[in-house]
Amino acid sequence: MPIDYKKELENTARNTIFVHDPDLLIKMIVRMVVSKARLTHASFFLFNKEKQGYQLMAAQGALLKKIPLGLVCIDKDDVLIRFFKEHKSNFIFGREALLIGEAKLALANTKLKAQARRQLAQVVYQMELLEAQVCIPSYFRDELLGLLLLGGKNSGRKFIDEELDFFVALNSNVAMAIRNAQLFKELQYELDRKHQLFIRTTVALAAAIEAKDHYTHGHTSRVANLSIEIAARMATKSRKDLDAKFLENLHISSLLHDIGKIGIPEYILNKRGPLTVGERNRIKEHPMIGVNILKSIKELEGAVAGVKYHHERFDGKGYPEGLKAEAIPLVASIITVADSFDAMSTDRPYHSALSKTEAINEIRNLKGKQFCPQVADVFLELCQEGKI
C-alpha cells in the first residue's frame, strides 16, 4: 500500500508537539522514518554545544550495530557540516536534500568549479563511510541543528521526488520540534536549579532560627521529618489530596514554622524558669511575625498557613485567631502534633524533657482537645509501629 505522505507529515507534526525530551523526539523520528519508508537504516546527528560537533543521537536498522550511539561526533568544521551550513545542496540540486547518486553525477559535470568539485567529492566520501544514500539537514532559521542520514530502501528502488519532499518537510518540522524541546529542557533545568536554591535558602532560614534559640537545636529538622512521616501515612490511609505540592508546602512550613522567633528577644527565648504574662504574650506573637516575614515572598505563599496556625488548638483555645476543628488548615494541624511532641521530649529552659512514652501519652490524652484527632491517630499508629 502506498504511503500517504501528507497524512504521515500531519500525524508526526501533531505527535511531536507533546514531546519535550530532545533525545526521545529524535529516536521517535528515526524509528518512524525507517518503519514507514521501509529503509535499511537511518541516523540523526545533533549539534552538541559542549563538544562543538554533531553527535550521533539515534540510529535505527543495520547501521545501529556498526556505530555506537553517543561516541560518534562529527566536528563542526568537517566538510559535510560546512557543506550544509553553506546551503550548497540547495544551490546545486534545488532541494535541501543531498542524494549520493546525484552528487556523484555532479562530480562528472565539467561545469562544476574545481573547489566545489573537491568539496563535493569529500562529502560523497563521508556519506559512503556512513553508508548514507540521502543526507537531509535540519535548520532552525539559519542555524544547522542536525543531520538526518538515510540508508537505501529495502526494496532497492530509488527515492522518488514525493518521498524526498516528505523527508525535507519532515526534517523542517523536526528542527522546530527539537528546538522547542531543547528550550523546554533548558527552562526545566533553570526551574529545577532555582527550586534547589529556594530549598537551600529555606534551610538556611531555619538554621538562623536555631542559632537564636539555643535550646531548639535540631528542632526544626525533627519537626519537618516527623511532619512528612505523618502526612505520608495519612495519604495512604485516606482519600485526602495530599499531593506533591501539599507535601512541599508542609516541608517548607515545618522548616519555617518558628521563623517568627527571629523577632522575639533572646532573653525571653532562652530564659530559665517560668515566663511572665507579658513575656508569654511576646512569645505568642511569633506566628504573625513569621507571616509578616514570609508574606512578601511569592514562592512561600503556600507555606504561610502552617507558619501562621501551628499554635491553634482543635478545641479553639489556641492562637493567633482561635480557629477550631476543621477550620484549622491540615498542614498546620500536622505541624502542631510534630512540634508539640518534639518540644515535650526535649529539654527546654522552662521544663525538663518528658520520656518518649510520657510525650506519646500526652498526645493521646490531648487528642480532640489540643490536637486534631485524625492527625493524632496517625501519629499514635506510627509510634505503635516503632517508626517514631
C-alpha positions in Angstrom: 0.0 0.0 0.0 1.5 3.4 -1.0 2.3 5.8 1.8 0.1 8.9 2.3 2.9 11.3 3.0 0.7 14.3 3.7 -1.1 12.3 6.4 2.1 11.0 7.8 3.5 14.5 8.0 0.4 15.8 9.8 0.5 12.9 12.3 4.2 13.4 13.0 3.8 17.2 13.5 0.9 16.6 15.9 2.7 13.9 17.9 6.0 15.8 18.3 4.3 18.8 19.9 3.9 16.8 23.1 7.4 15.5 23.3 9.7 17.7 25.5 12.7 15.5 25.6 15.0 16.1 22.5 16.6 12.7 22.7 13.3 10.9 22.8 12.0 13.1 20.0 14.9 12.2 17.7 14.6 8.5 18.4 10.9 8.6 17.6 11.5 10.3 14.2 14.4 8.0 13.2 12.3 4.9 14.2 9.3 6.3 12.3 11.3 7.0 9.1 12.8 3.6 8.9 9.5 1.9 9.6 7.2 3.9 7.3 9.7 4.4 4.4 11.0 0.8 4.7 14.7 1.8 4.9 17.7 -0.3 5.7 18.7 2.3 8.3 18.6 5.9 9.4 20.5 8.0 11.9 20.5 11.5 13.3 23.4 13.8 14.3 22.5 16.6 16.7 24.8 19.6 17.5 26.4 19.3 20.9 27.5 22.7 22.2 30.0 21.2 24.7 31.7 19.0 22.1 31.4 21.6 19.4 30.3 19.0 17.0 27.4 16.9 15.7 26.9 13.8 17.9 25.1 10.7 16.8 21.9 10.6 18.9 19.8 8.0 17.3 20.3 5.1 14.8 17.8 2.5 13.6 18.3 -0.5 11.4 21.5 -2.2 10.2 23.7 0.8 11.0 22.9 0.6 14.7 25.1 -2.5 15.0 28.1 -0.7 13.5 28.0 2.7 15.1 27.9 3.2 18.9 25.5 5.9 20.0 27.0 8.9 21.7 30.6 8.0 20.7 30.5 9.3 17.2 30.8 13.0 16.8 31.3 15.0 13.5 33.4 18.1 14.1 31.6 21.4 13.3 34.3 22.2 10.8 34.0 18.9 9.0 33.4 19.2 5.2 30.0 17.6 5.5 28.9 20.1 8.1 30.3 23.0 6.2 28.6 21.9 3.0 25.2 22.2 4.6 26.0 25.3 6.6 26.7 27.0 3.3 23.5 25.5 1.8 25.4 24.0 -1.1 22.9 21.2 -1.6 20.1 23.6 -2.3 22.3 25.6 -4.7 23.5 22.5 -6.6 20.5 20.2 -6.5 17.5 22.5 -6.0 16.3 20.9 -2.7 17.5 20.7 0.9 18.5 17.0 0.5 21.6 15.5 -0.9 21.4 12.2 -2.7 24.7 10.4 -3.1 23.8 9.3 -6.6 23.1 12.9 -7.7 26.3 14.0 -6.0 28.3 11.5 -8.0 26.7 12.6 -11.2 27.5 16.2 -10.4 31.2 15.3 -9.9 31.3 14.4 -13.6 29.9 17.7 -14.6 32.7 19.7 -16.2 30.8 23.0 -15.5 31.3 22.5 -11.7 34.2 24.6 -10.4 37.3 22.8 -9.1 36.9 24.0 -5.5 33.2 22.9 -5.4 34.1 19.6 -7.0 36.8 18.9 -4.4 34.4 19.7 -1.5 31.6 17.6 -3.1 34.0 14.7 -3.5 34.9 14.8 0.2 31.2 15.0 1.1 30.5 11.9 -1.0 33.4 10.1 0.7 31.9 11.0 4.1 28.4 9.7 3.1 29.9 6.5 1.9 31.7 6.0 5.3 28.3 6.5 7.0 26.5 4.3 4.4 24.1 7.1 3.7 22.1 7.3 0.4 20.5 10.6 1.5 21.5 13.4 3.8 19.0 16.0 4.9 19.9 19.0 7.1 17.7 20.2 10.0 17.7 24.0 10.0 16.2 26.3 12.7 16.2 29.6 11.0 19.8 29.7 9.6 21.2 27.5 12.3 22.2 23.9 11.4 20.8 21.9 14.3 21.4 18.4 12.9 21.6 16.0 10.0 19.3 13.2 9.1 21.1 10.4 7.2 19.1 7.7 5.4 20.2 4.4 4.1 18.7 2.8 1.0 15.2 1.3 0.6 14.8 -2.4 1.5 13.4 -2.9 -2.0 16.5 -1.4 -3.6 14.5 1.1 -5.6 15.4 4.7 -6.0 13.9 7.5 -4.0 11.2 9.5 -5.8 10.6 13.2 -5.5 7.5 12.8 -3.4 9.5 10.8 -0.8 12.3 13.3 -0.8 9.9 16.2 -0.4 8.4 14.4 2.5 11.7 13.9 4.2 12.7 17.5 3.7 9.4 18.8 5.1 9.5 16.3 8.0 13.0 17.4 8.9 11.9 21.0 8.8 9.2 20.2 11.3 11.7 18.2 13.4 14.1 21.1 13.6 11.3 23.3 15.1 10.2 20.5 17.5 13.8 19.8 18.6 14.5 23.5 19.3 11.2 23.7 21.3 12.2 20.6 23.2 15.6 22.0 23.9 14.2 25.2 25.1 11.7 23.3 27.3 14.5 21.2 28.8 16.6 24.3 29.4 13.7 26.0 31.1 13.0 22.9 33.2 16.7 22.8 34.2 16.6 26.5 35.2 13.4 26.0 37.2 15.0 23.0 39.0 18.1 25.0 39.7 16.1 27.8 41.2 13.9 25.4 43.2 17.1 23.8 44.7 18.3 27.3 45.6 14.9 28.1 47.1 15.0 24.9 49.3 18.6 25.7 50.4 17.6 29.2 51.3 14.7 27.8 53.4 17.1 25.5 55.2 19.4 28.5 55.9 16.5 30.5 57.3 15.6 27.5 59.6 19.2 27.4 60.7 19.0 31.1 61.6 16.1 30.4 63.9 18.0 27.7 65.7 21.1 30.0 66.0 19.0 32.4 68.0 17.1 29.9 70.2 19.9 27.7 71.6 17.5 25.2 73.2 15.9 24.2 69.9 19.0 22.9 68.1 17.8 20.3 65.7 14.1 21.0 66.5 13.1 22.3 63.0 14.6 19.4 61.1 13.0 16.9 63.5 9.6 18.6 63.2 10.0 18.6 59.4 10.8 14.9 59.2 8.0 13.9 61.6 5.5 16.1 59.7 6.3 14.4 56.4 6.2 11.0 58.0 2.7 11.7 59.3 1.5 13.2 56.0 2.8 10.3 54.0 0.9 7.8 56.2 -2.3 10.0 56.0 -2.1 9.9 52.2 -2.1 6.1 52.2 -5.0 5.9 54.7 -7.4 8.4 53.4 -8.6 9.9 50.1 -7.3 13.4 51.0 -5.5 15.1 48.2 -2.0 15.1 49.8 -0.2 15.6 46.5 3.4 16.6 45.9 2.6 20.3 46.2 0.9 19.8 49.6 4.0 17.8 50.8 6.3 20.5 49.6 4.3 23.2 51.4 4.3 21.1 54.5 8.0 20.6 54.3 8.7 24.3 53.9 6.2 25.3 56.6 7.6 22.8 59.1 11.1 24.1 58.5 10.0 27.7 58.9 7.2 27.3 61.5 9.2 29.2 64.1 10.8 31.8 61.9 8.9 34.5 63.7 11.1 33.8 66.8 13.7 35.9 65.0 11.6 38.9 66.2 11.5 37.7 69.8 14.2 38.9 72.2 16.8 36.3 73.1 16.4 36.9 76.8 12.8 35.6 76.5 13.6 32.7 74.3 16.5 31.5 76.5 15.0 32.4 79.9 15.4 29.8 82.6 12.3 29.4 84.7 8.7 30.5 84.2 7.8 33.3 81.8 5.8 36.3 82.9 2.4 37.0 81.3 4.0 39.8 79.2 6.8 37.5 78.1 4.4 34.7 77.3 2.4 37.2 75.2 5.5 38.2 73.3 6.2 34.6 72.5 2.7 34.3 71.1 3.5 37.0 68.6 5.9 34.7 66.7 3.4 33.2 64.3 2.3 36.6 63.0 5.9 37.9 62.9 6.6 34.8 60.7 3.7 35.6 58.4 4.9 39.2 58.0 8.4 37.9 57.1 7.1 35.5 54.5 4.1 37.2 53.0 6.1 39.3 50.6 7.9 36.2 49.1 5.5 34.8 46.4 7.3 31.5 46.3 6.4 30.9 50.0 2.8 31.8 49.9 1.8 28.1 50.1 3.8 27.7 53.4 2.2 30.7 55.2 -0.7 28.7 56.6 1.5 26.3 58.5 3.6 29.1 60.0 0.5 31.1 61.0 -1.7 28.4 62.5 0.6 25.9 64.0 -0.3 27.0 67.6 -4.1 26.8 67.0 -5.9 24.1 69.0 -8.6 21.7 67.9 -10.8 23.0 70.8 -10.5 26.6 69.6 -8.3 27.7 72.6 -5.1 28.3 70.5 -3.7 31.4 68.9 -3.4 33.7 66.9 -7.0 33.5 65.7 -8.6 30.8 67.9 -9.6 28.6 65.0 -11.4 25.5 65.8 -11.5 21.9 64.5 -11.7 21.7 60.6 -11.2 25.4 60.3 -7.5 24.8 61.1 -5.6 24.0 57.9 -4.4 20.4 57.8 -0.8 21.5 57.2 -0.9 23.4 60.5 -2.6 20.5 62.4 0.2 18.1 61.3 2.9 20.6 62.3 1.2 21.1 65.7 1.5 17.4 66.6 5.1 17.1 65.4 6.1 20.4 67.0 4.4 19.5 70.4 5.9 16.0 70.5 9.4 17.3 69.9 9.0 20.2 72.4 7.8 17.8 75.1 10.5 15.2 74.5 13.5 17.6 74.6 14.9 19.8 77.3 13.7 23.4 77.3 14.6 26.3 79.6 11.2 26.1 81.2 10.9 22.3 81.6 12.9 19.1 81.5 12.2 16.6 78.8 9.5 14.0 79.2 10.3 10.5 78.3 9.1 9.3 74.9 6.4 7.3 76.4 5.2 10.2 78.5 5.2 12.5 75.5 3.2 10.0 73.4 0.7 9.7 76.2 0.3 13.5 76.3 -0.6 13.4 72.6 -3.1 10.7 73.2 -4.7 12.5 76.2 -5.0 15.8 74.3 -6.5 14.2 71.2 -9.6 16.2 70.3 -8.6 19.0 72.6 -5.3 20.4 71.5 -4.7 18.0 68.6 -6.7 17.1 65.5 -8.0 13.5 66.2 -7.2 12.3 62.6 -3.6 13.6 62.8 -3.1 12.3 66.4 -4.4 8.9 65.5 -1.9 8.6 62.6 0.9 9.8 64.9 0.0 7.2 67.5 -0.2 4.5 64.9 3.4 5.3 63.7 4.5 5.2 67.4 3.0 1.8 67.9 4.8 0.5 64.8 8.1 1.8 66.2 8.5 4.3 63.4 8.8 7.3 65.7 
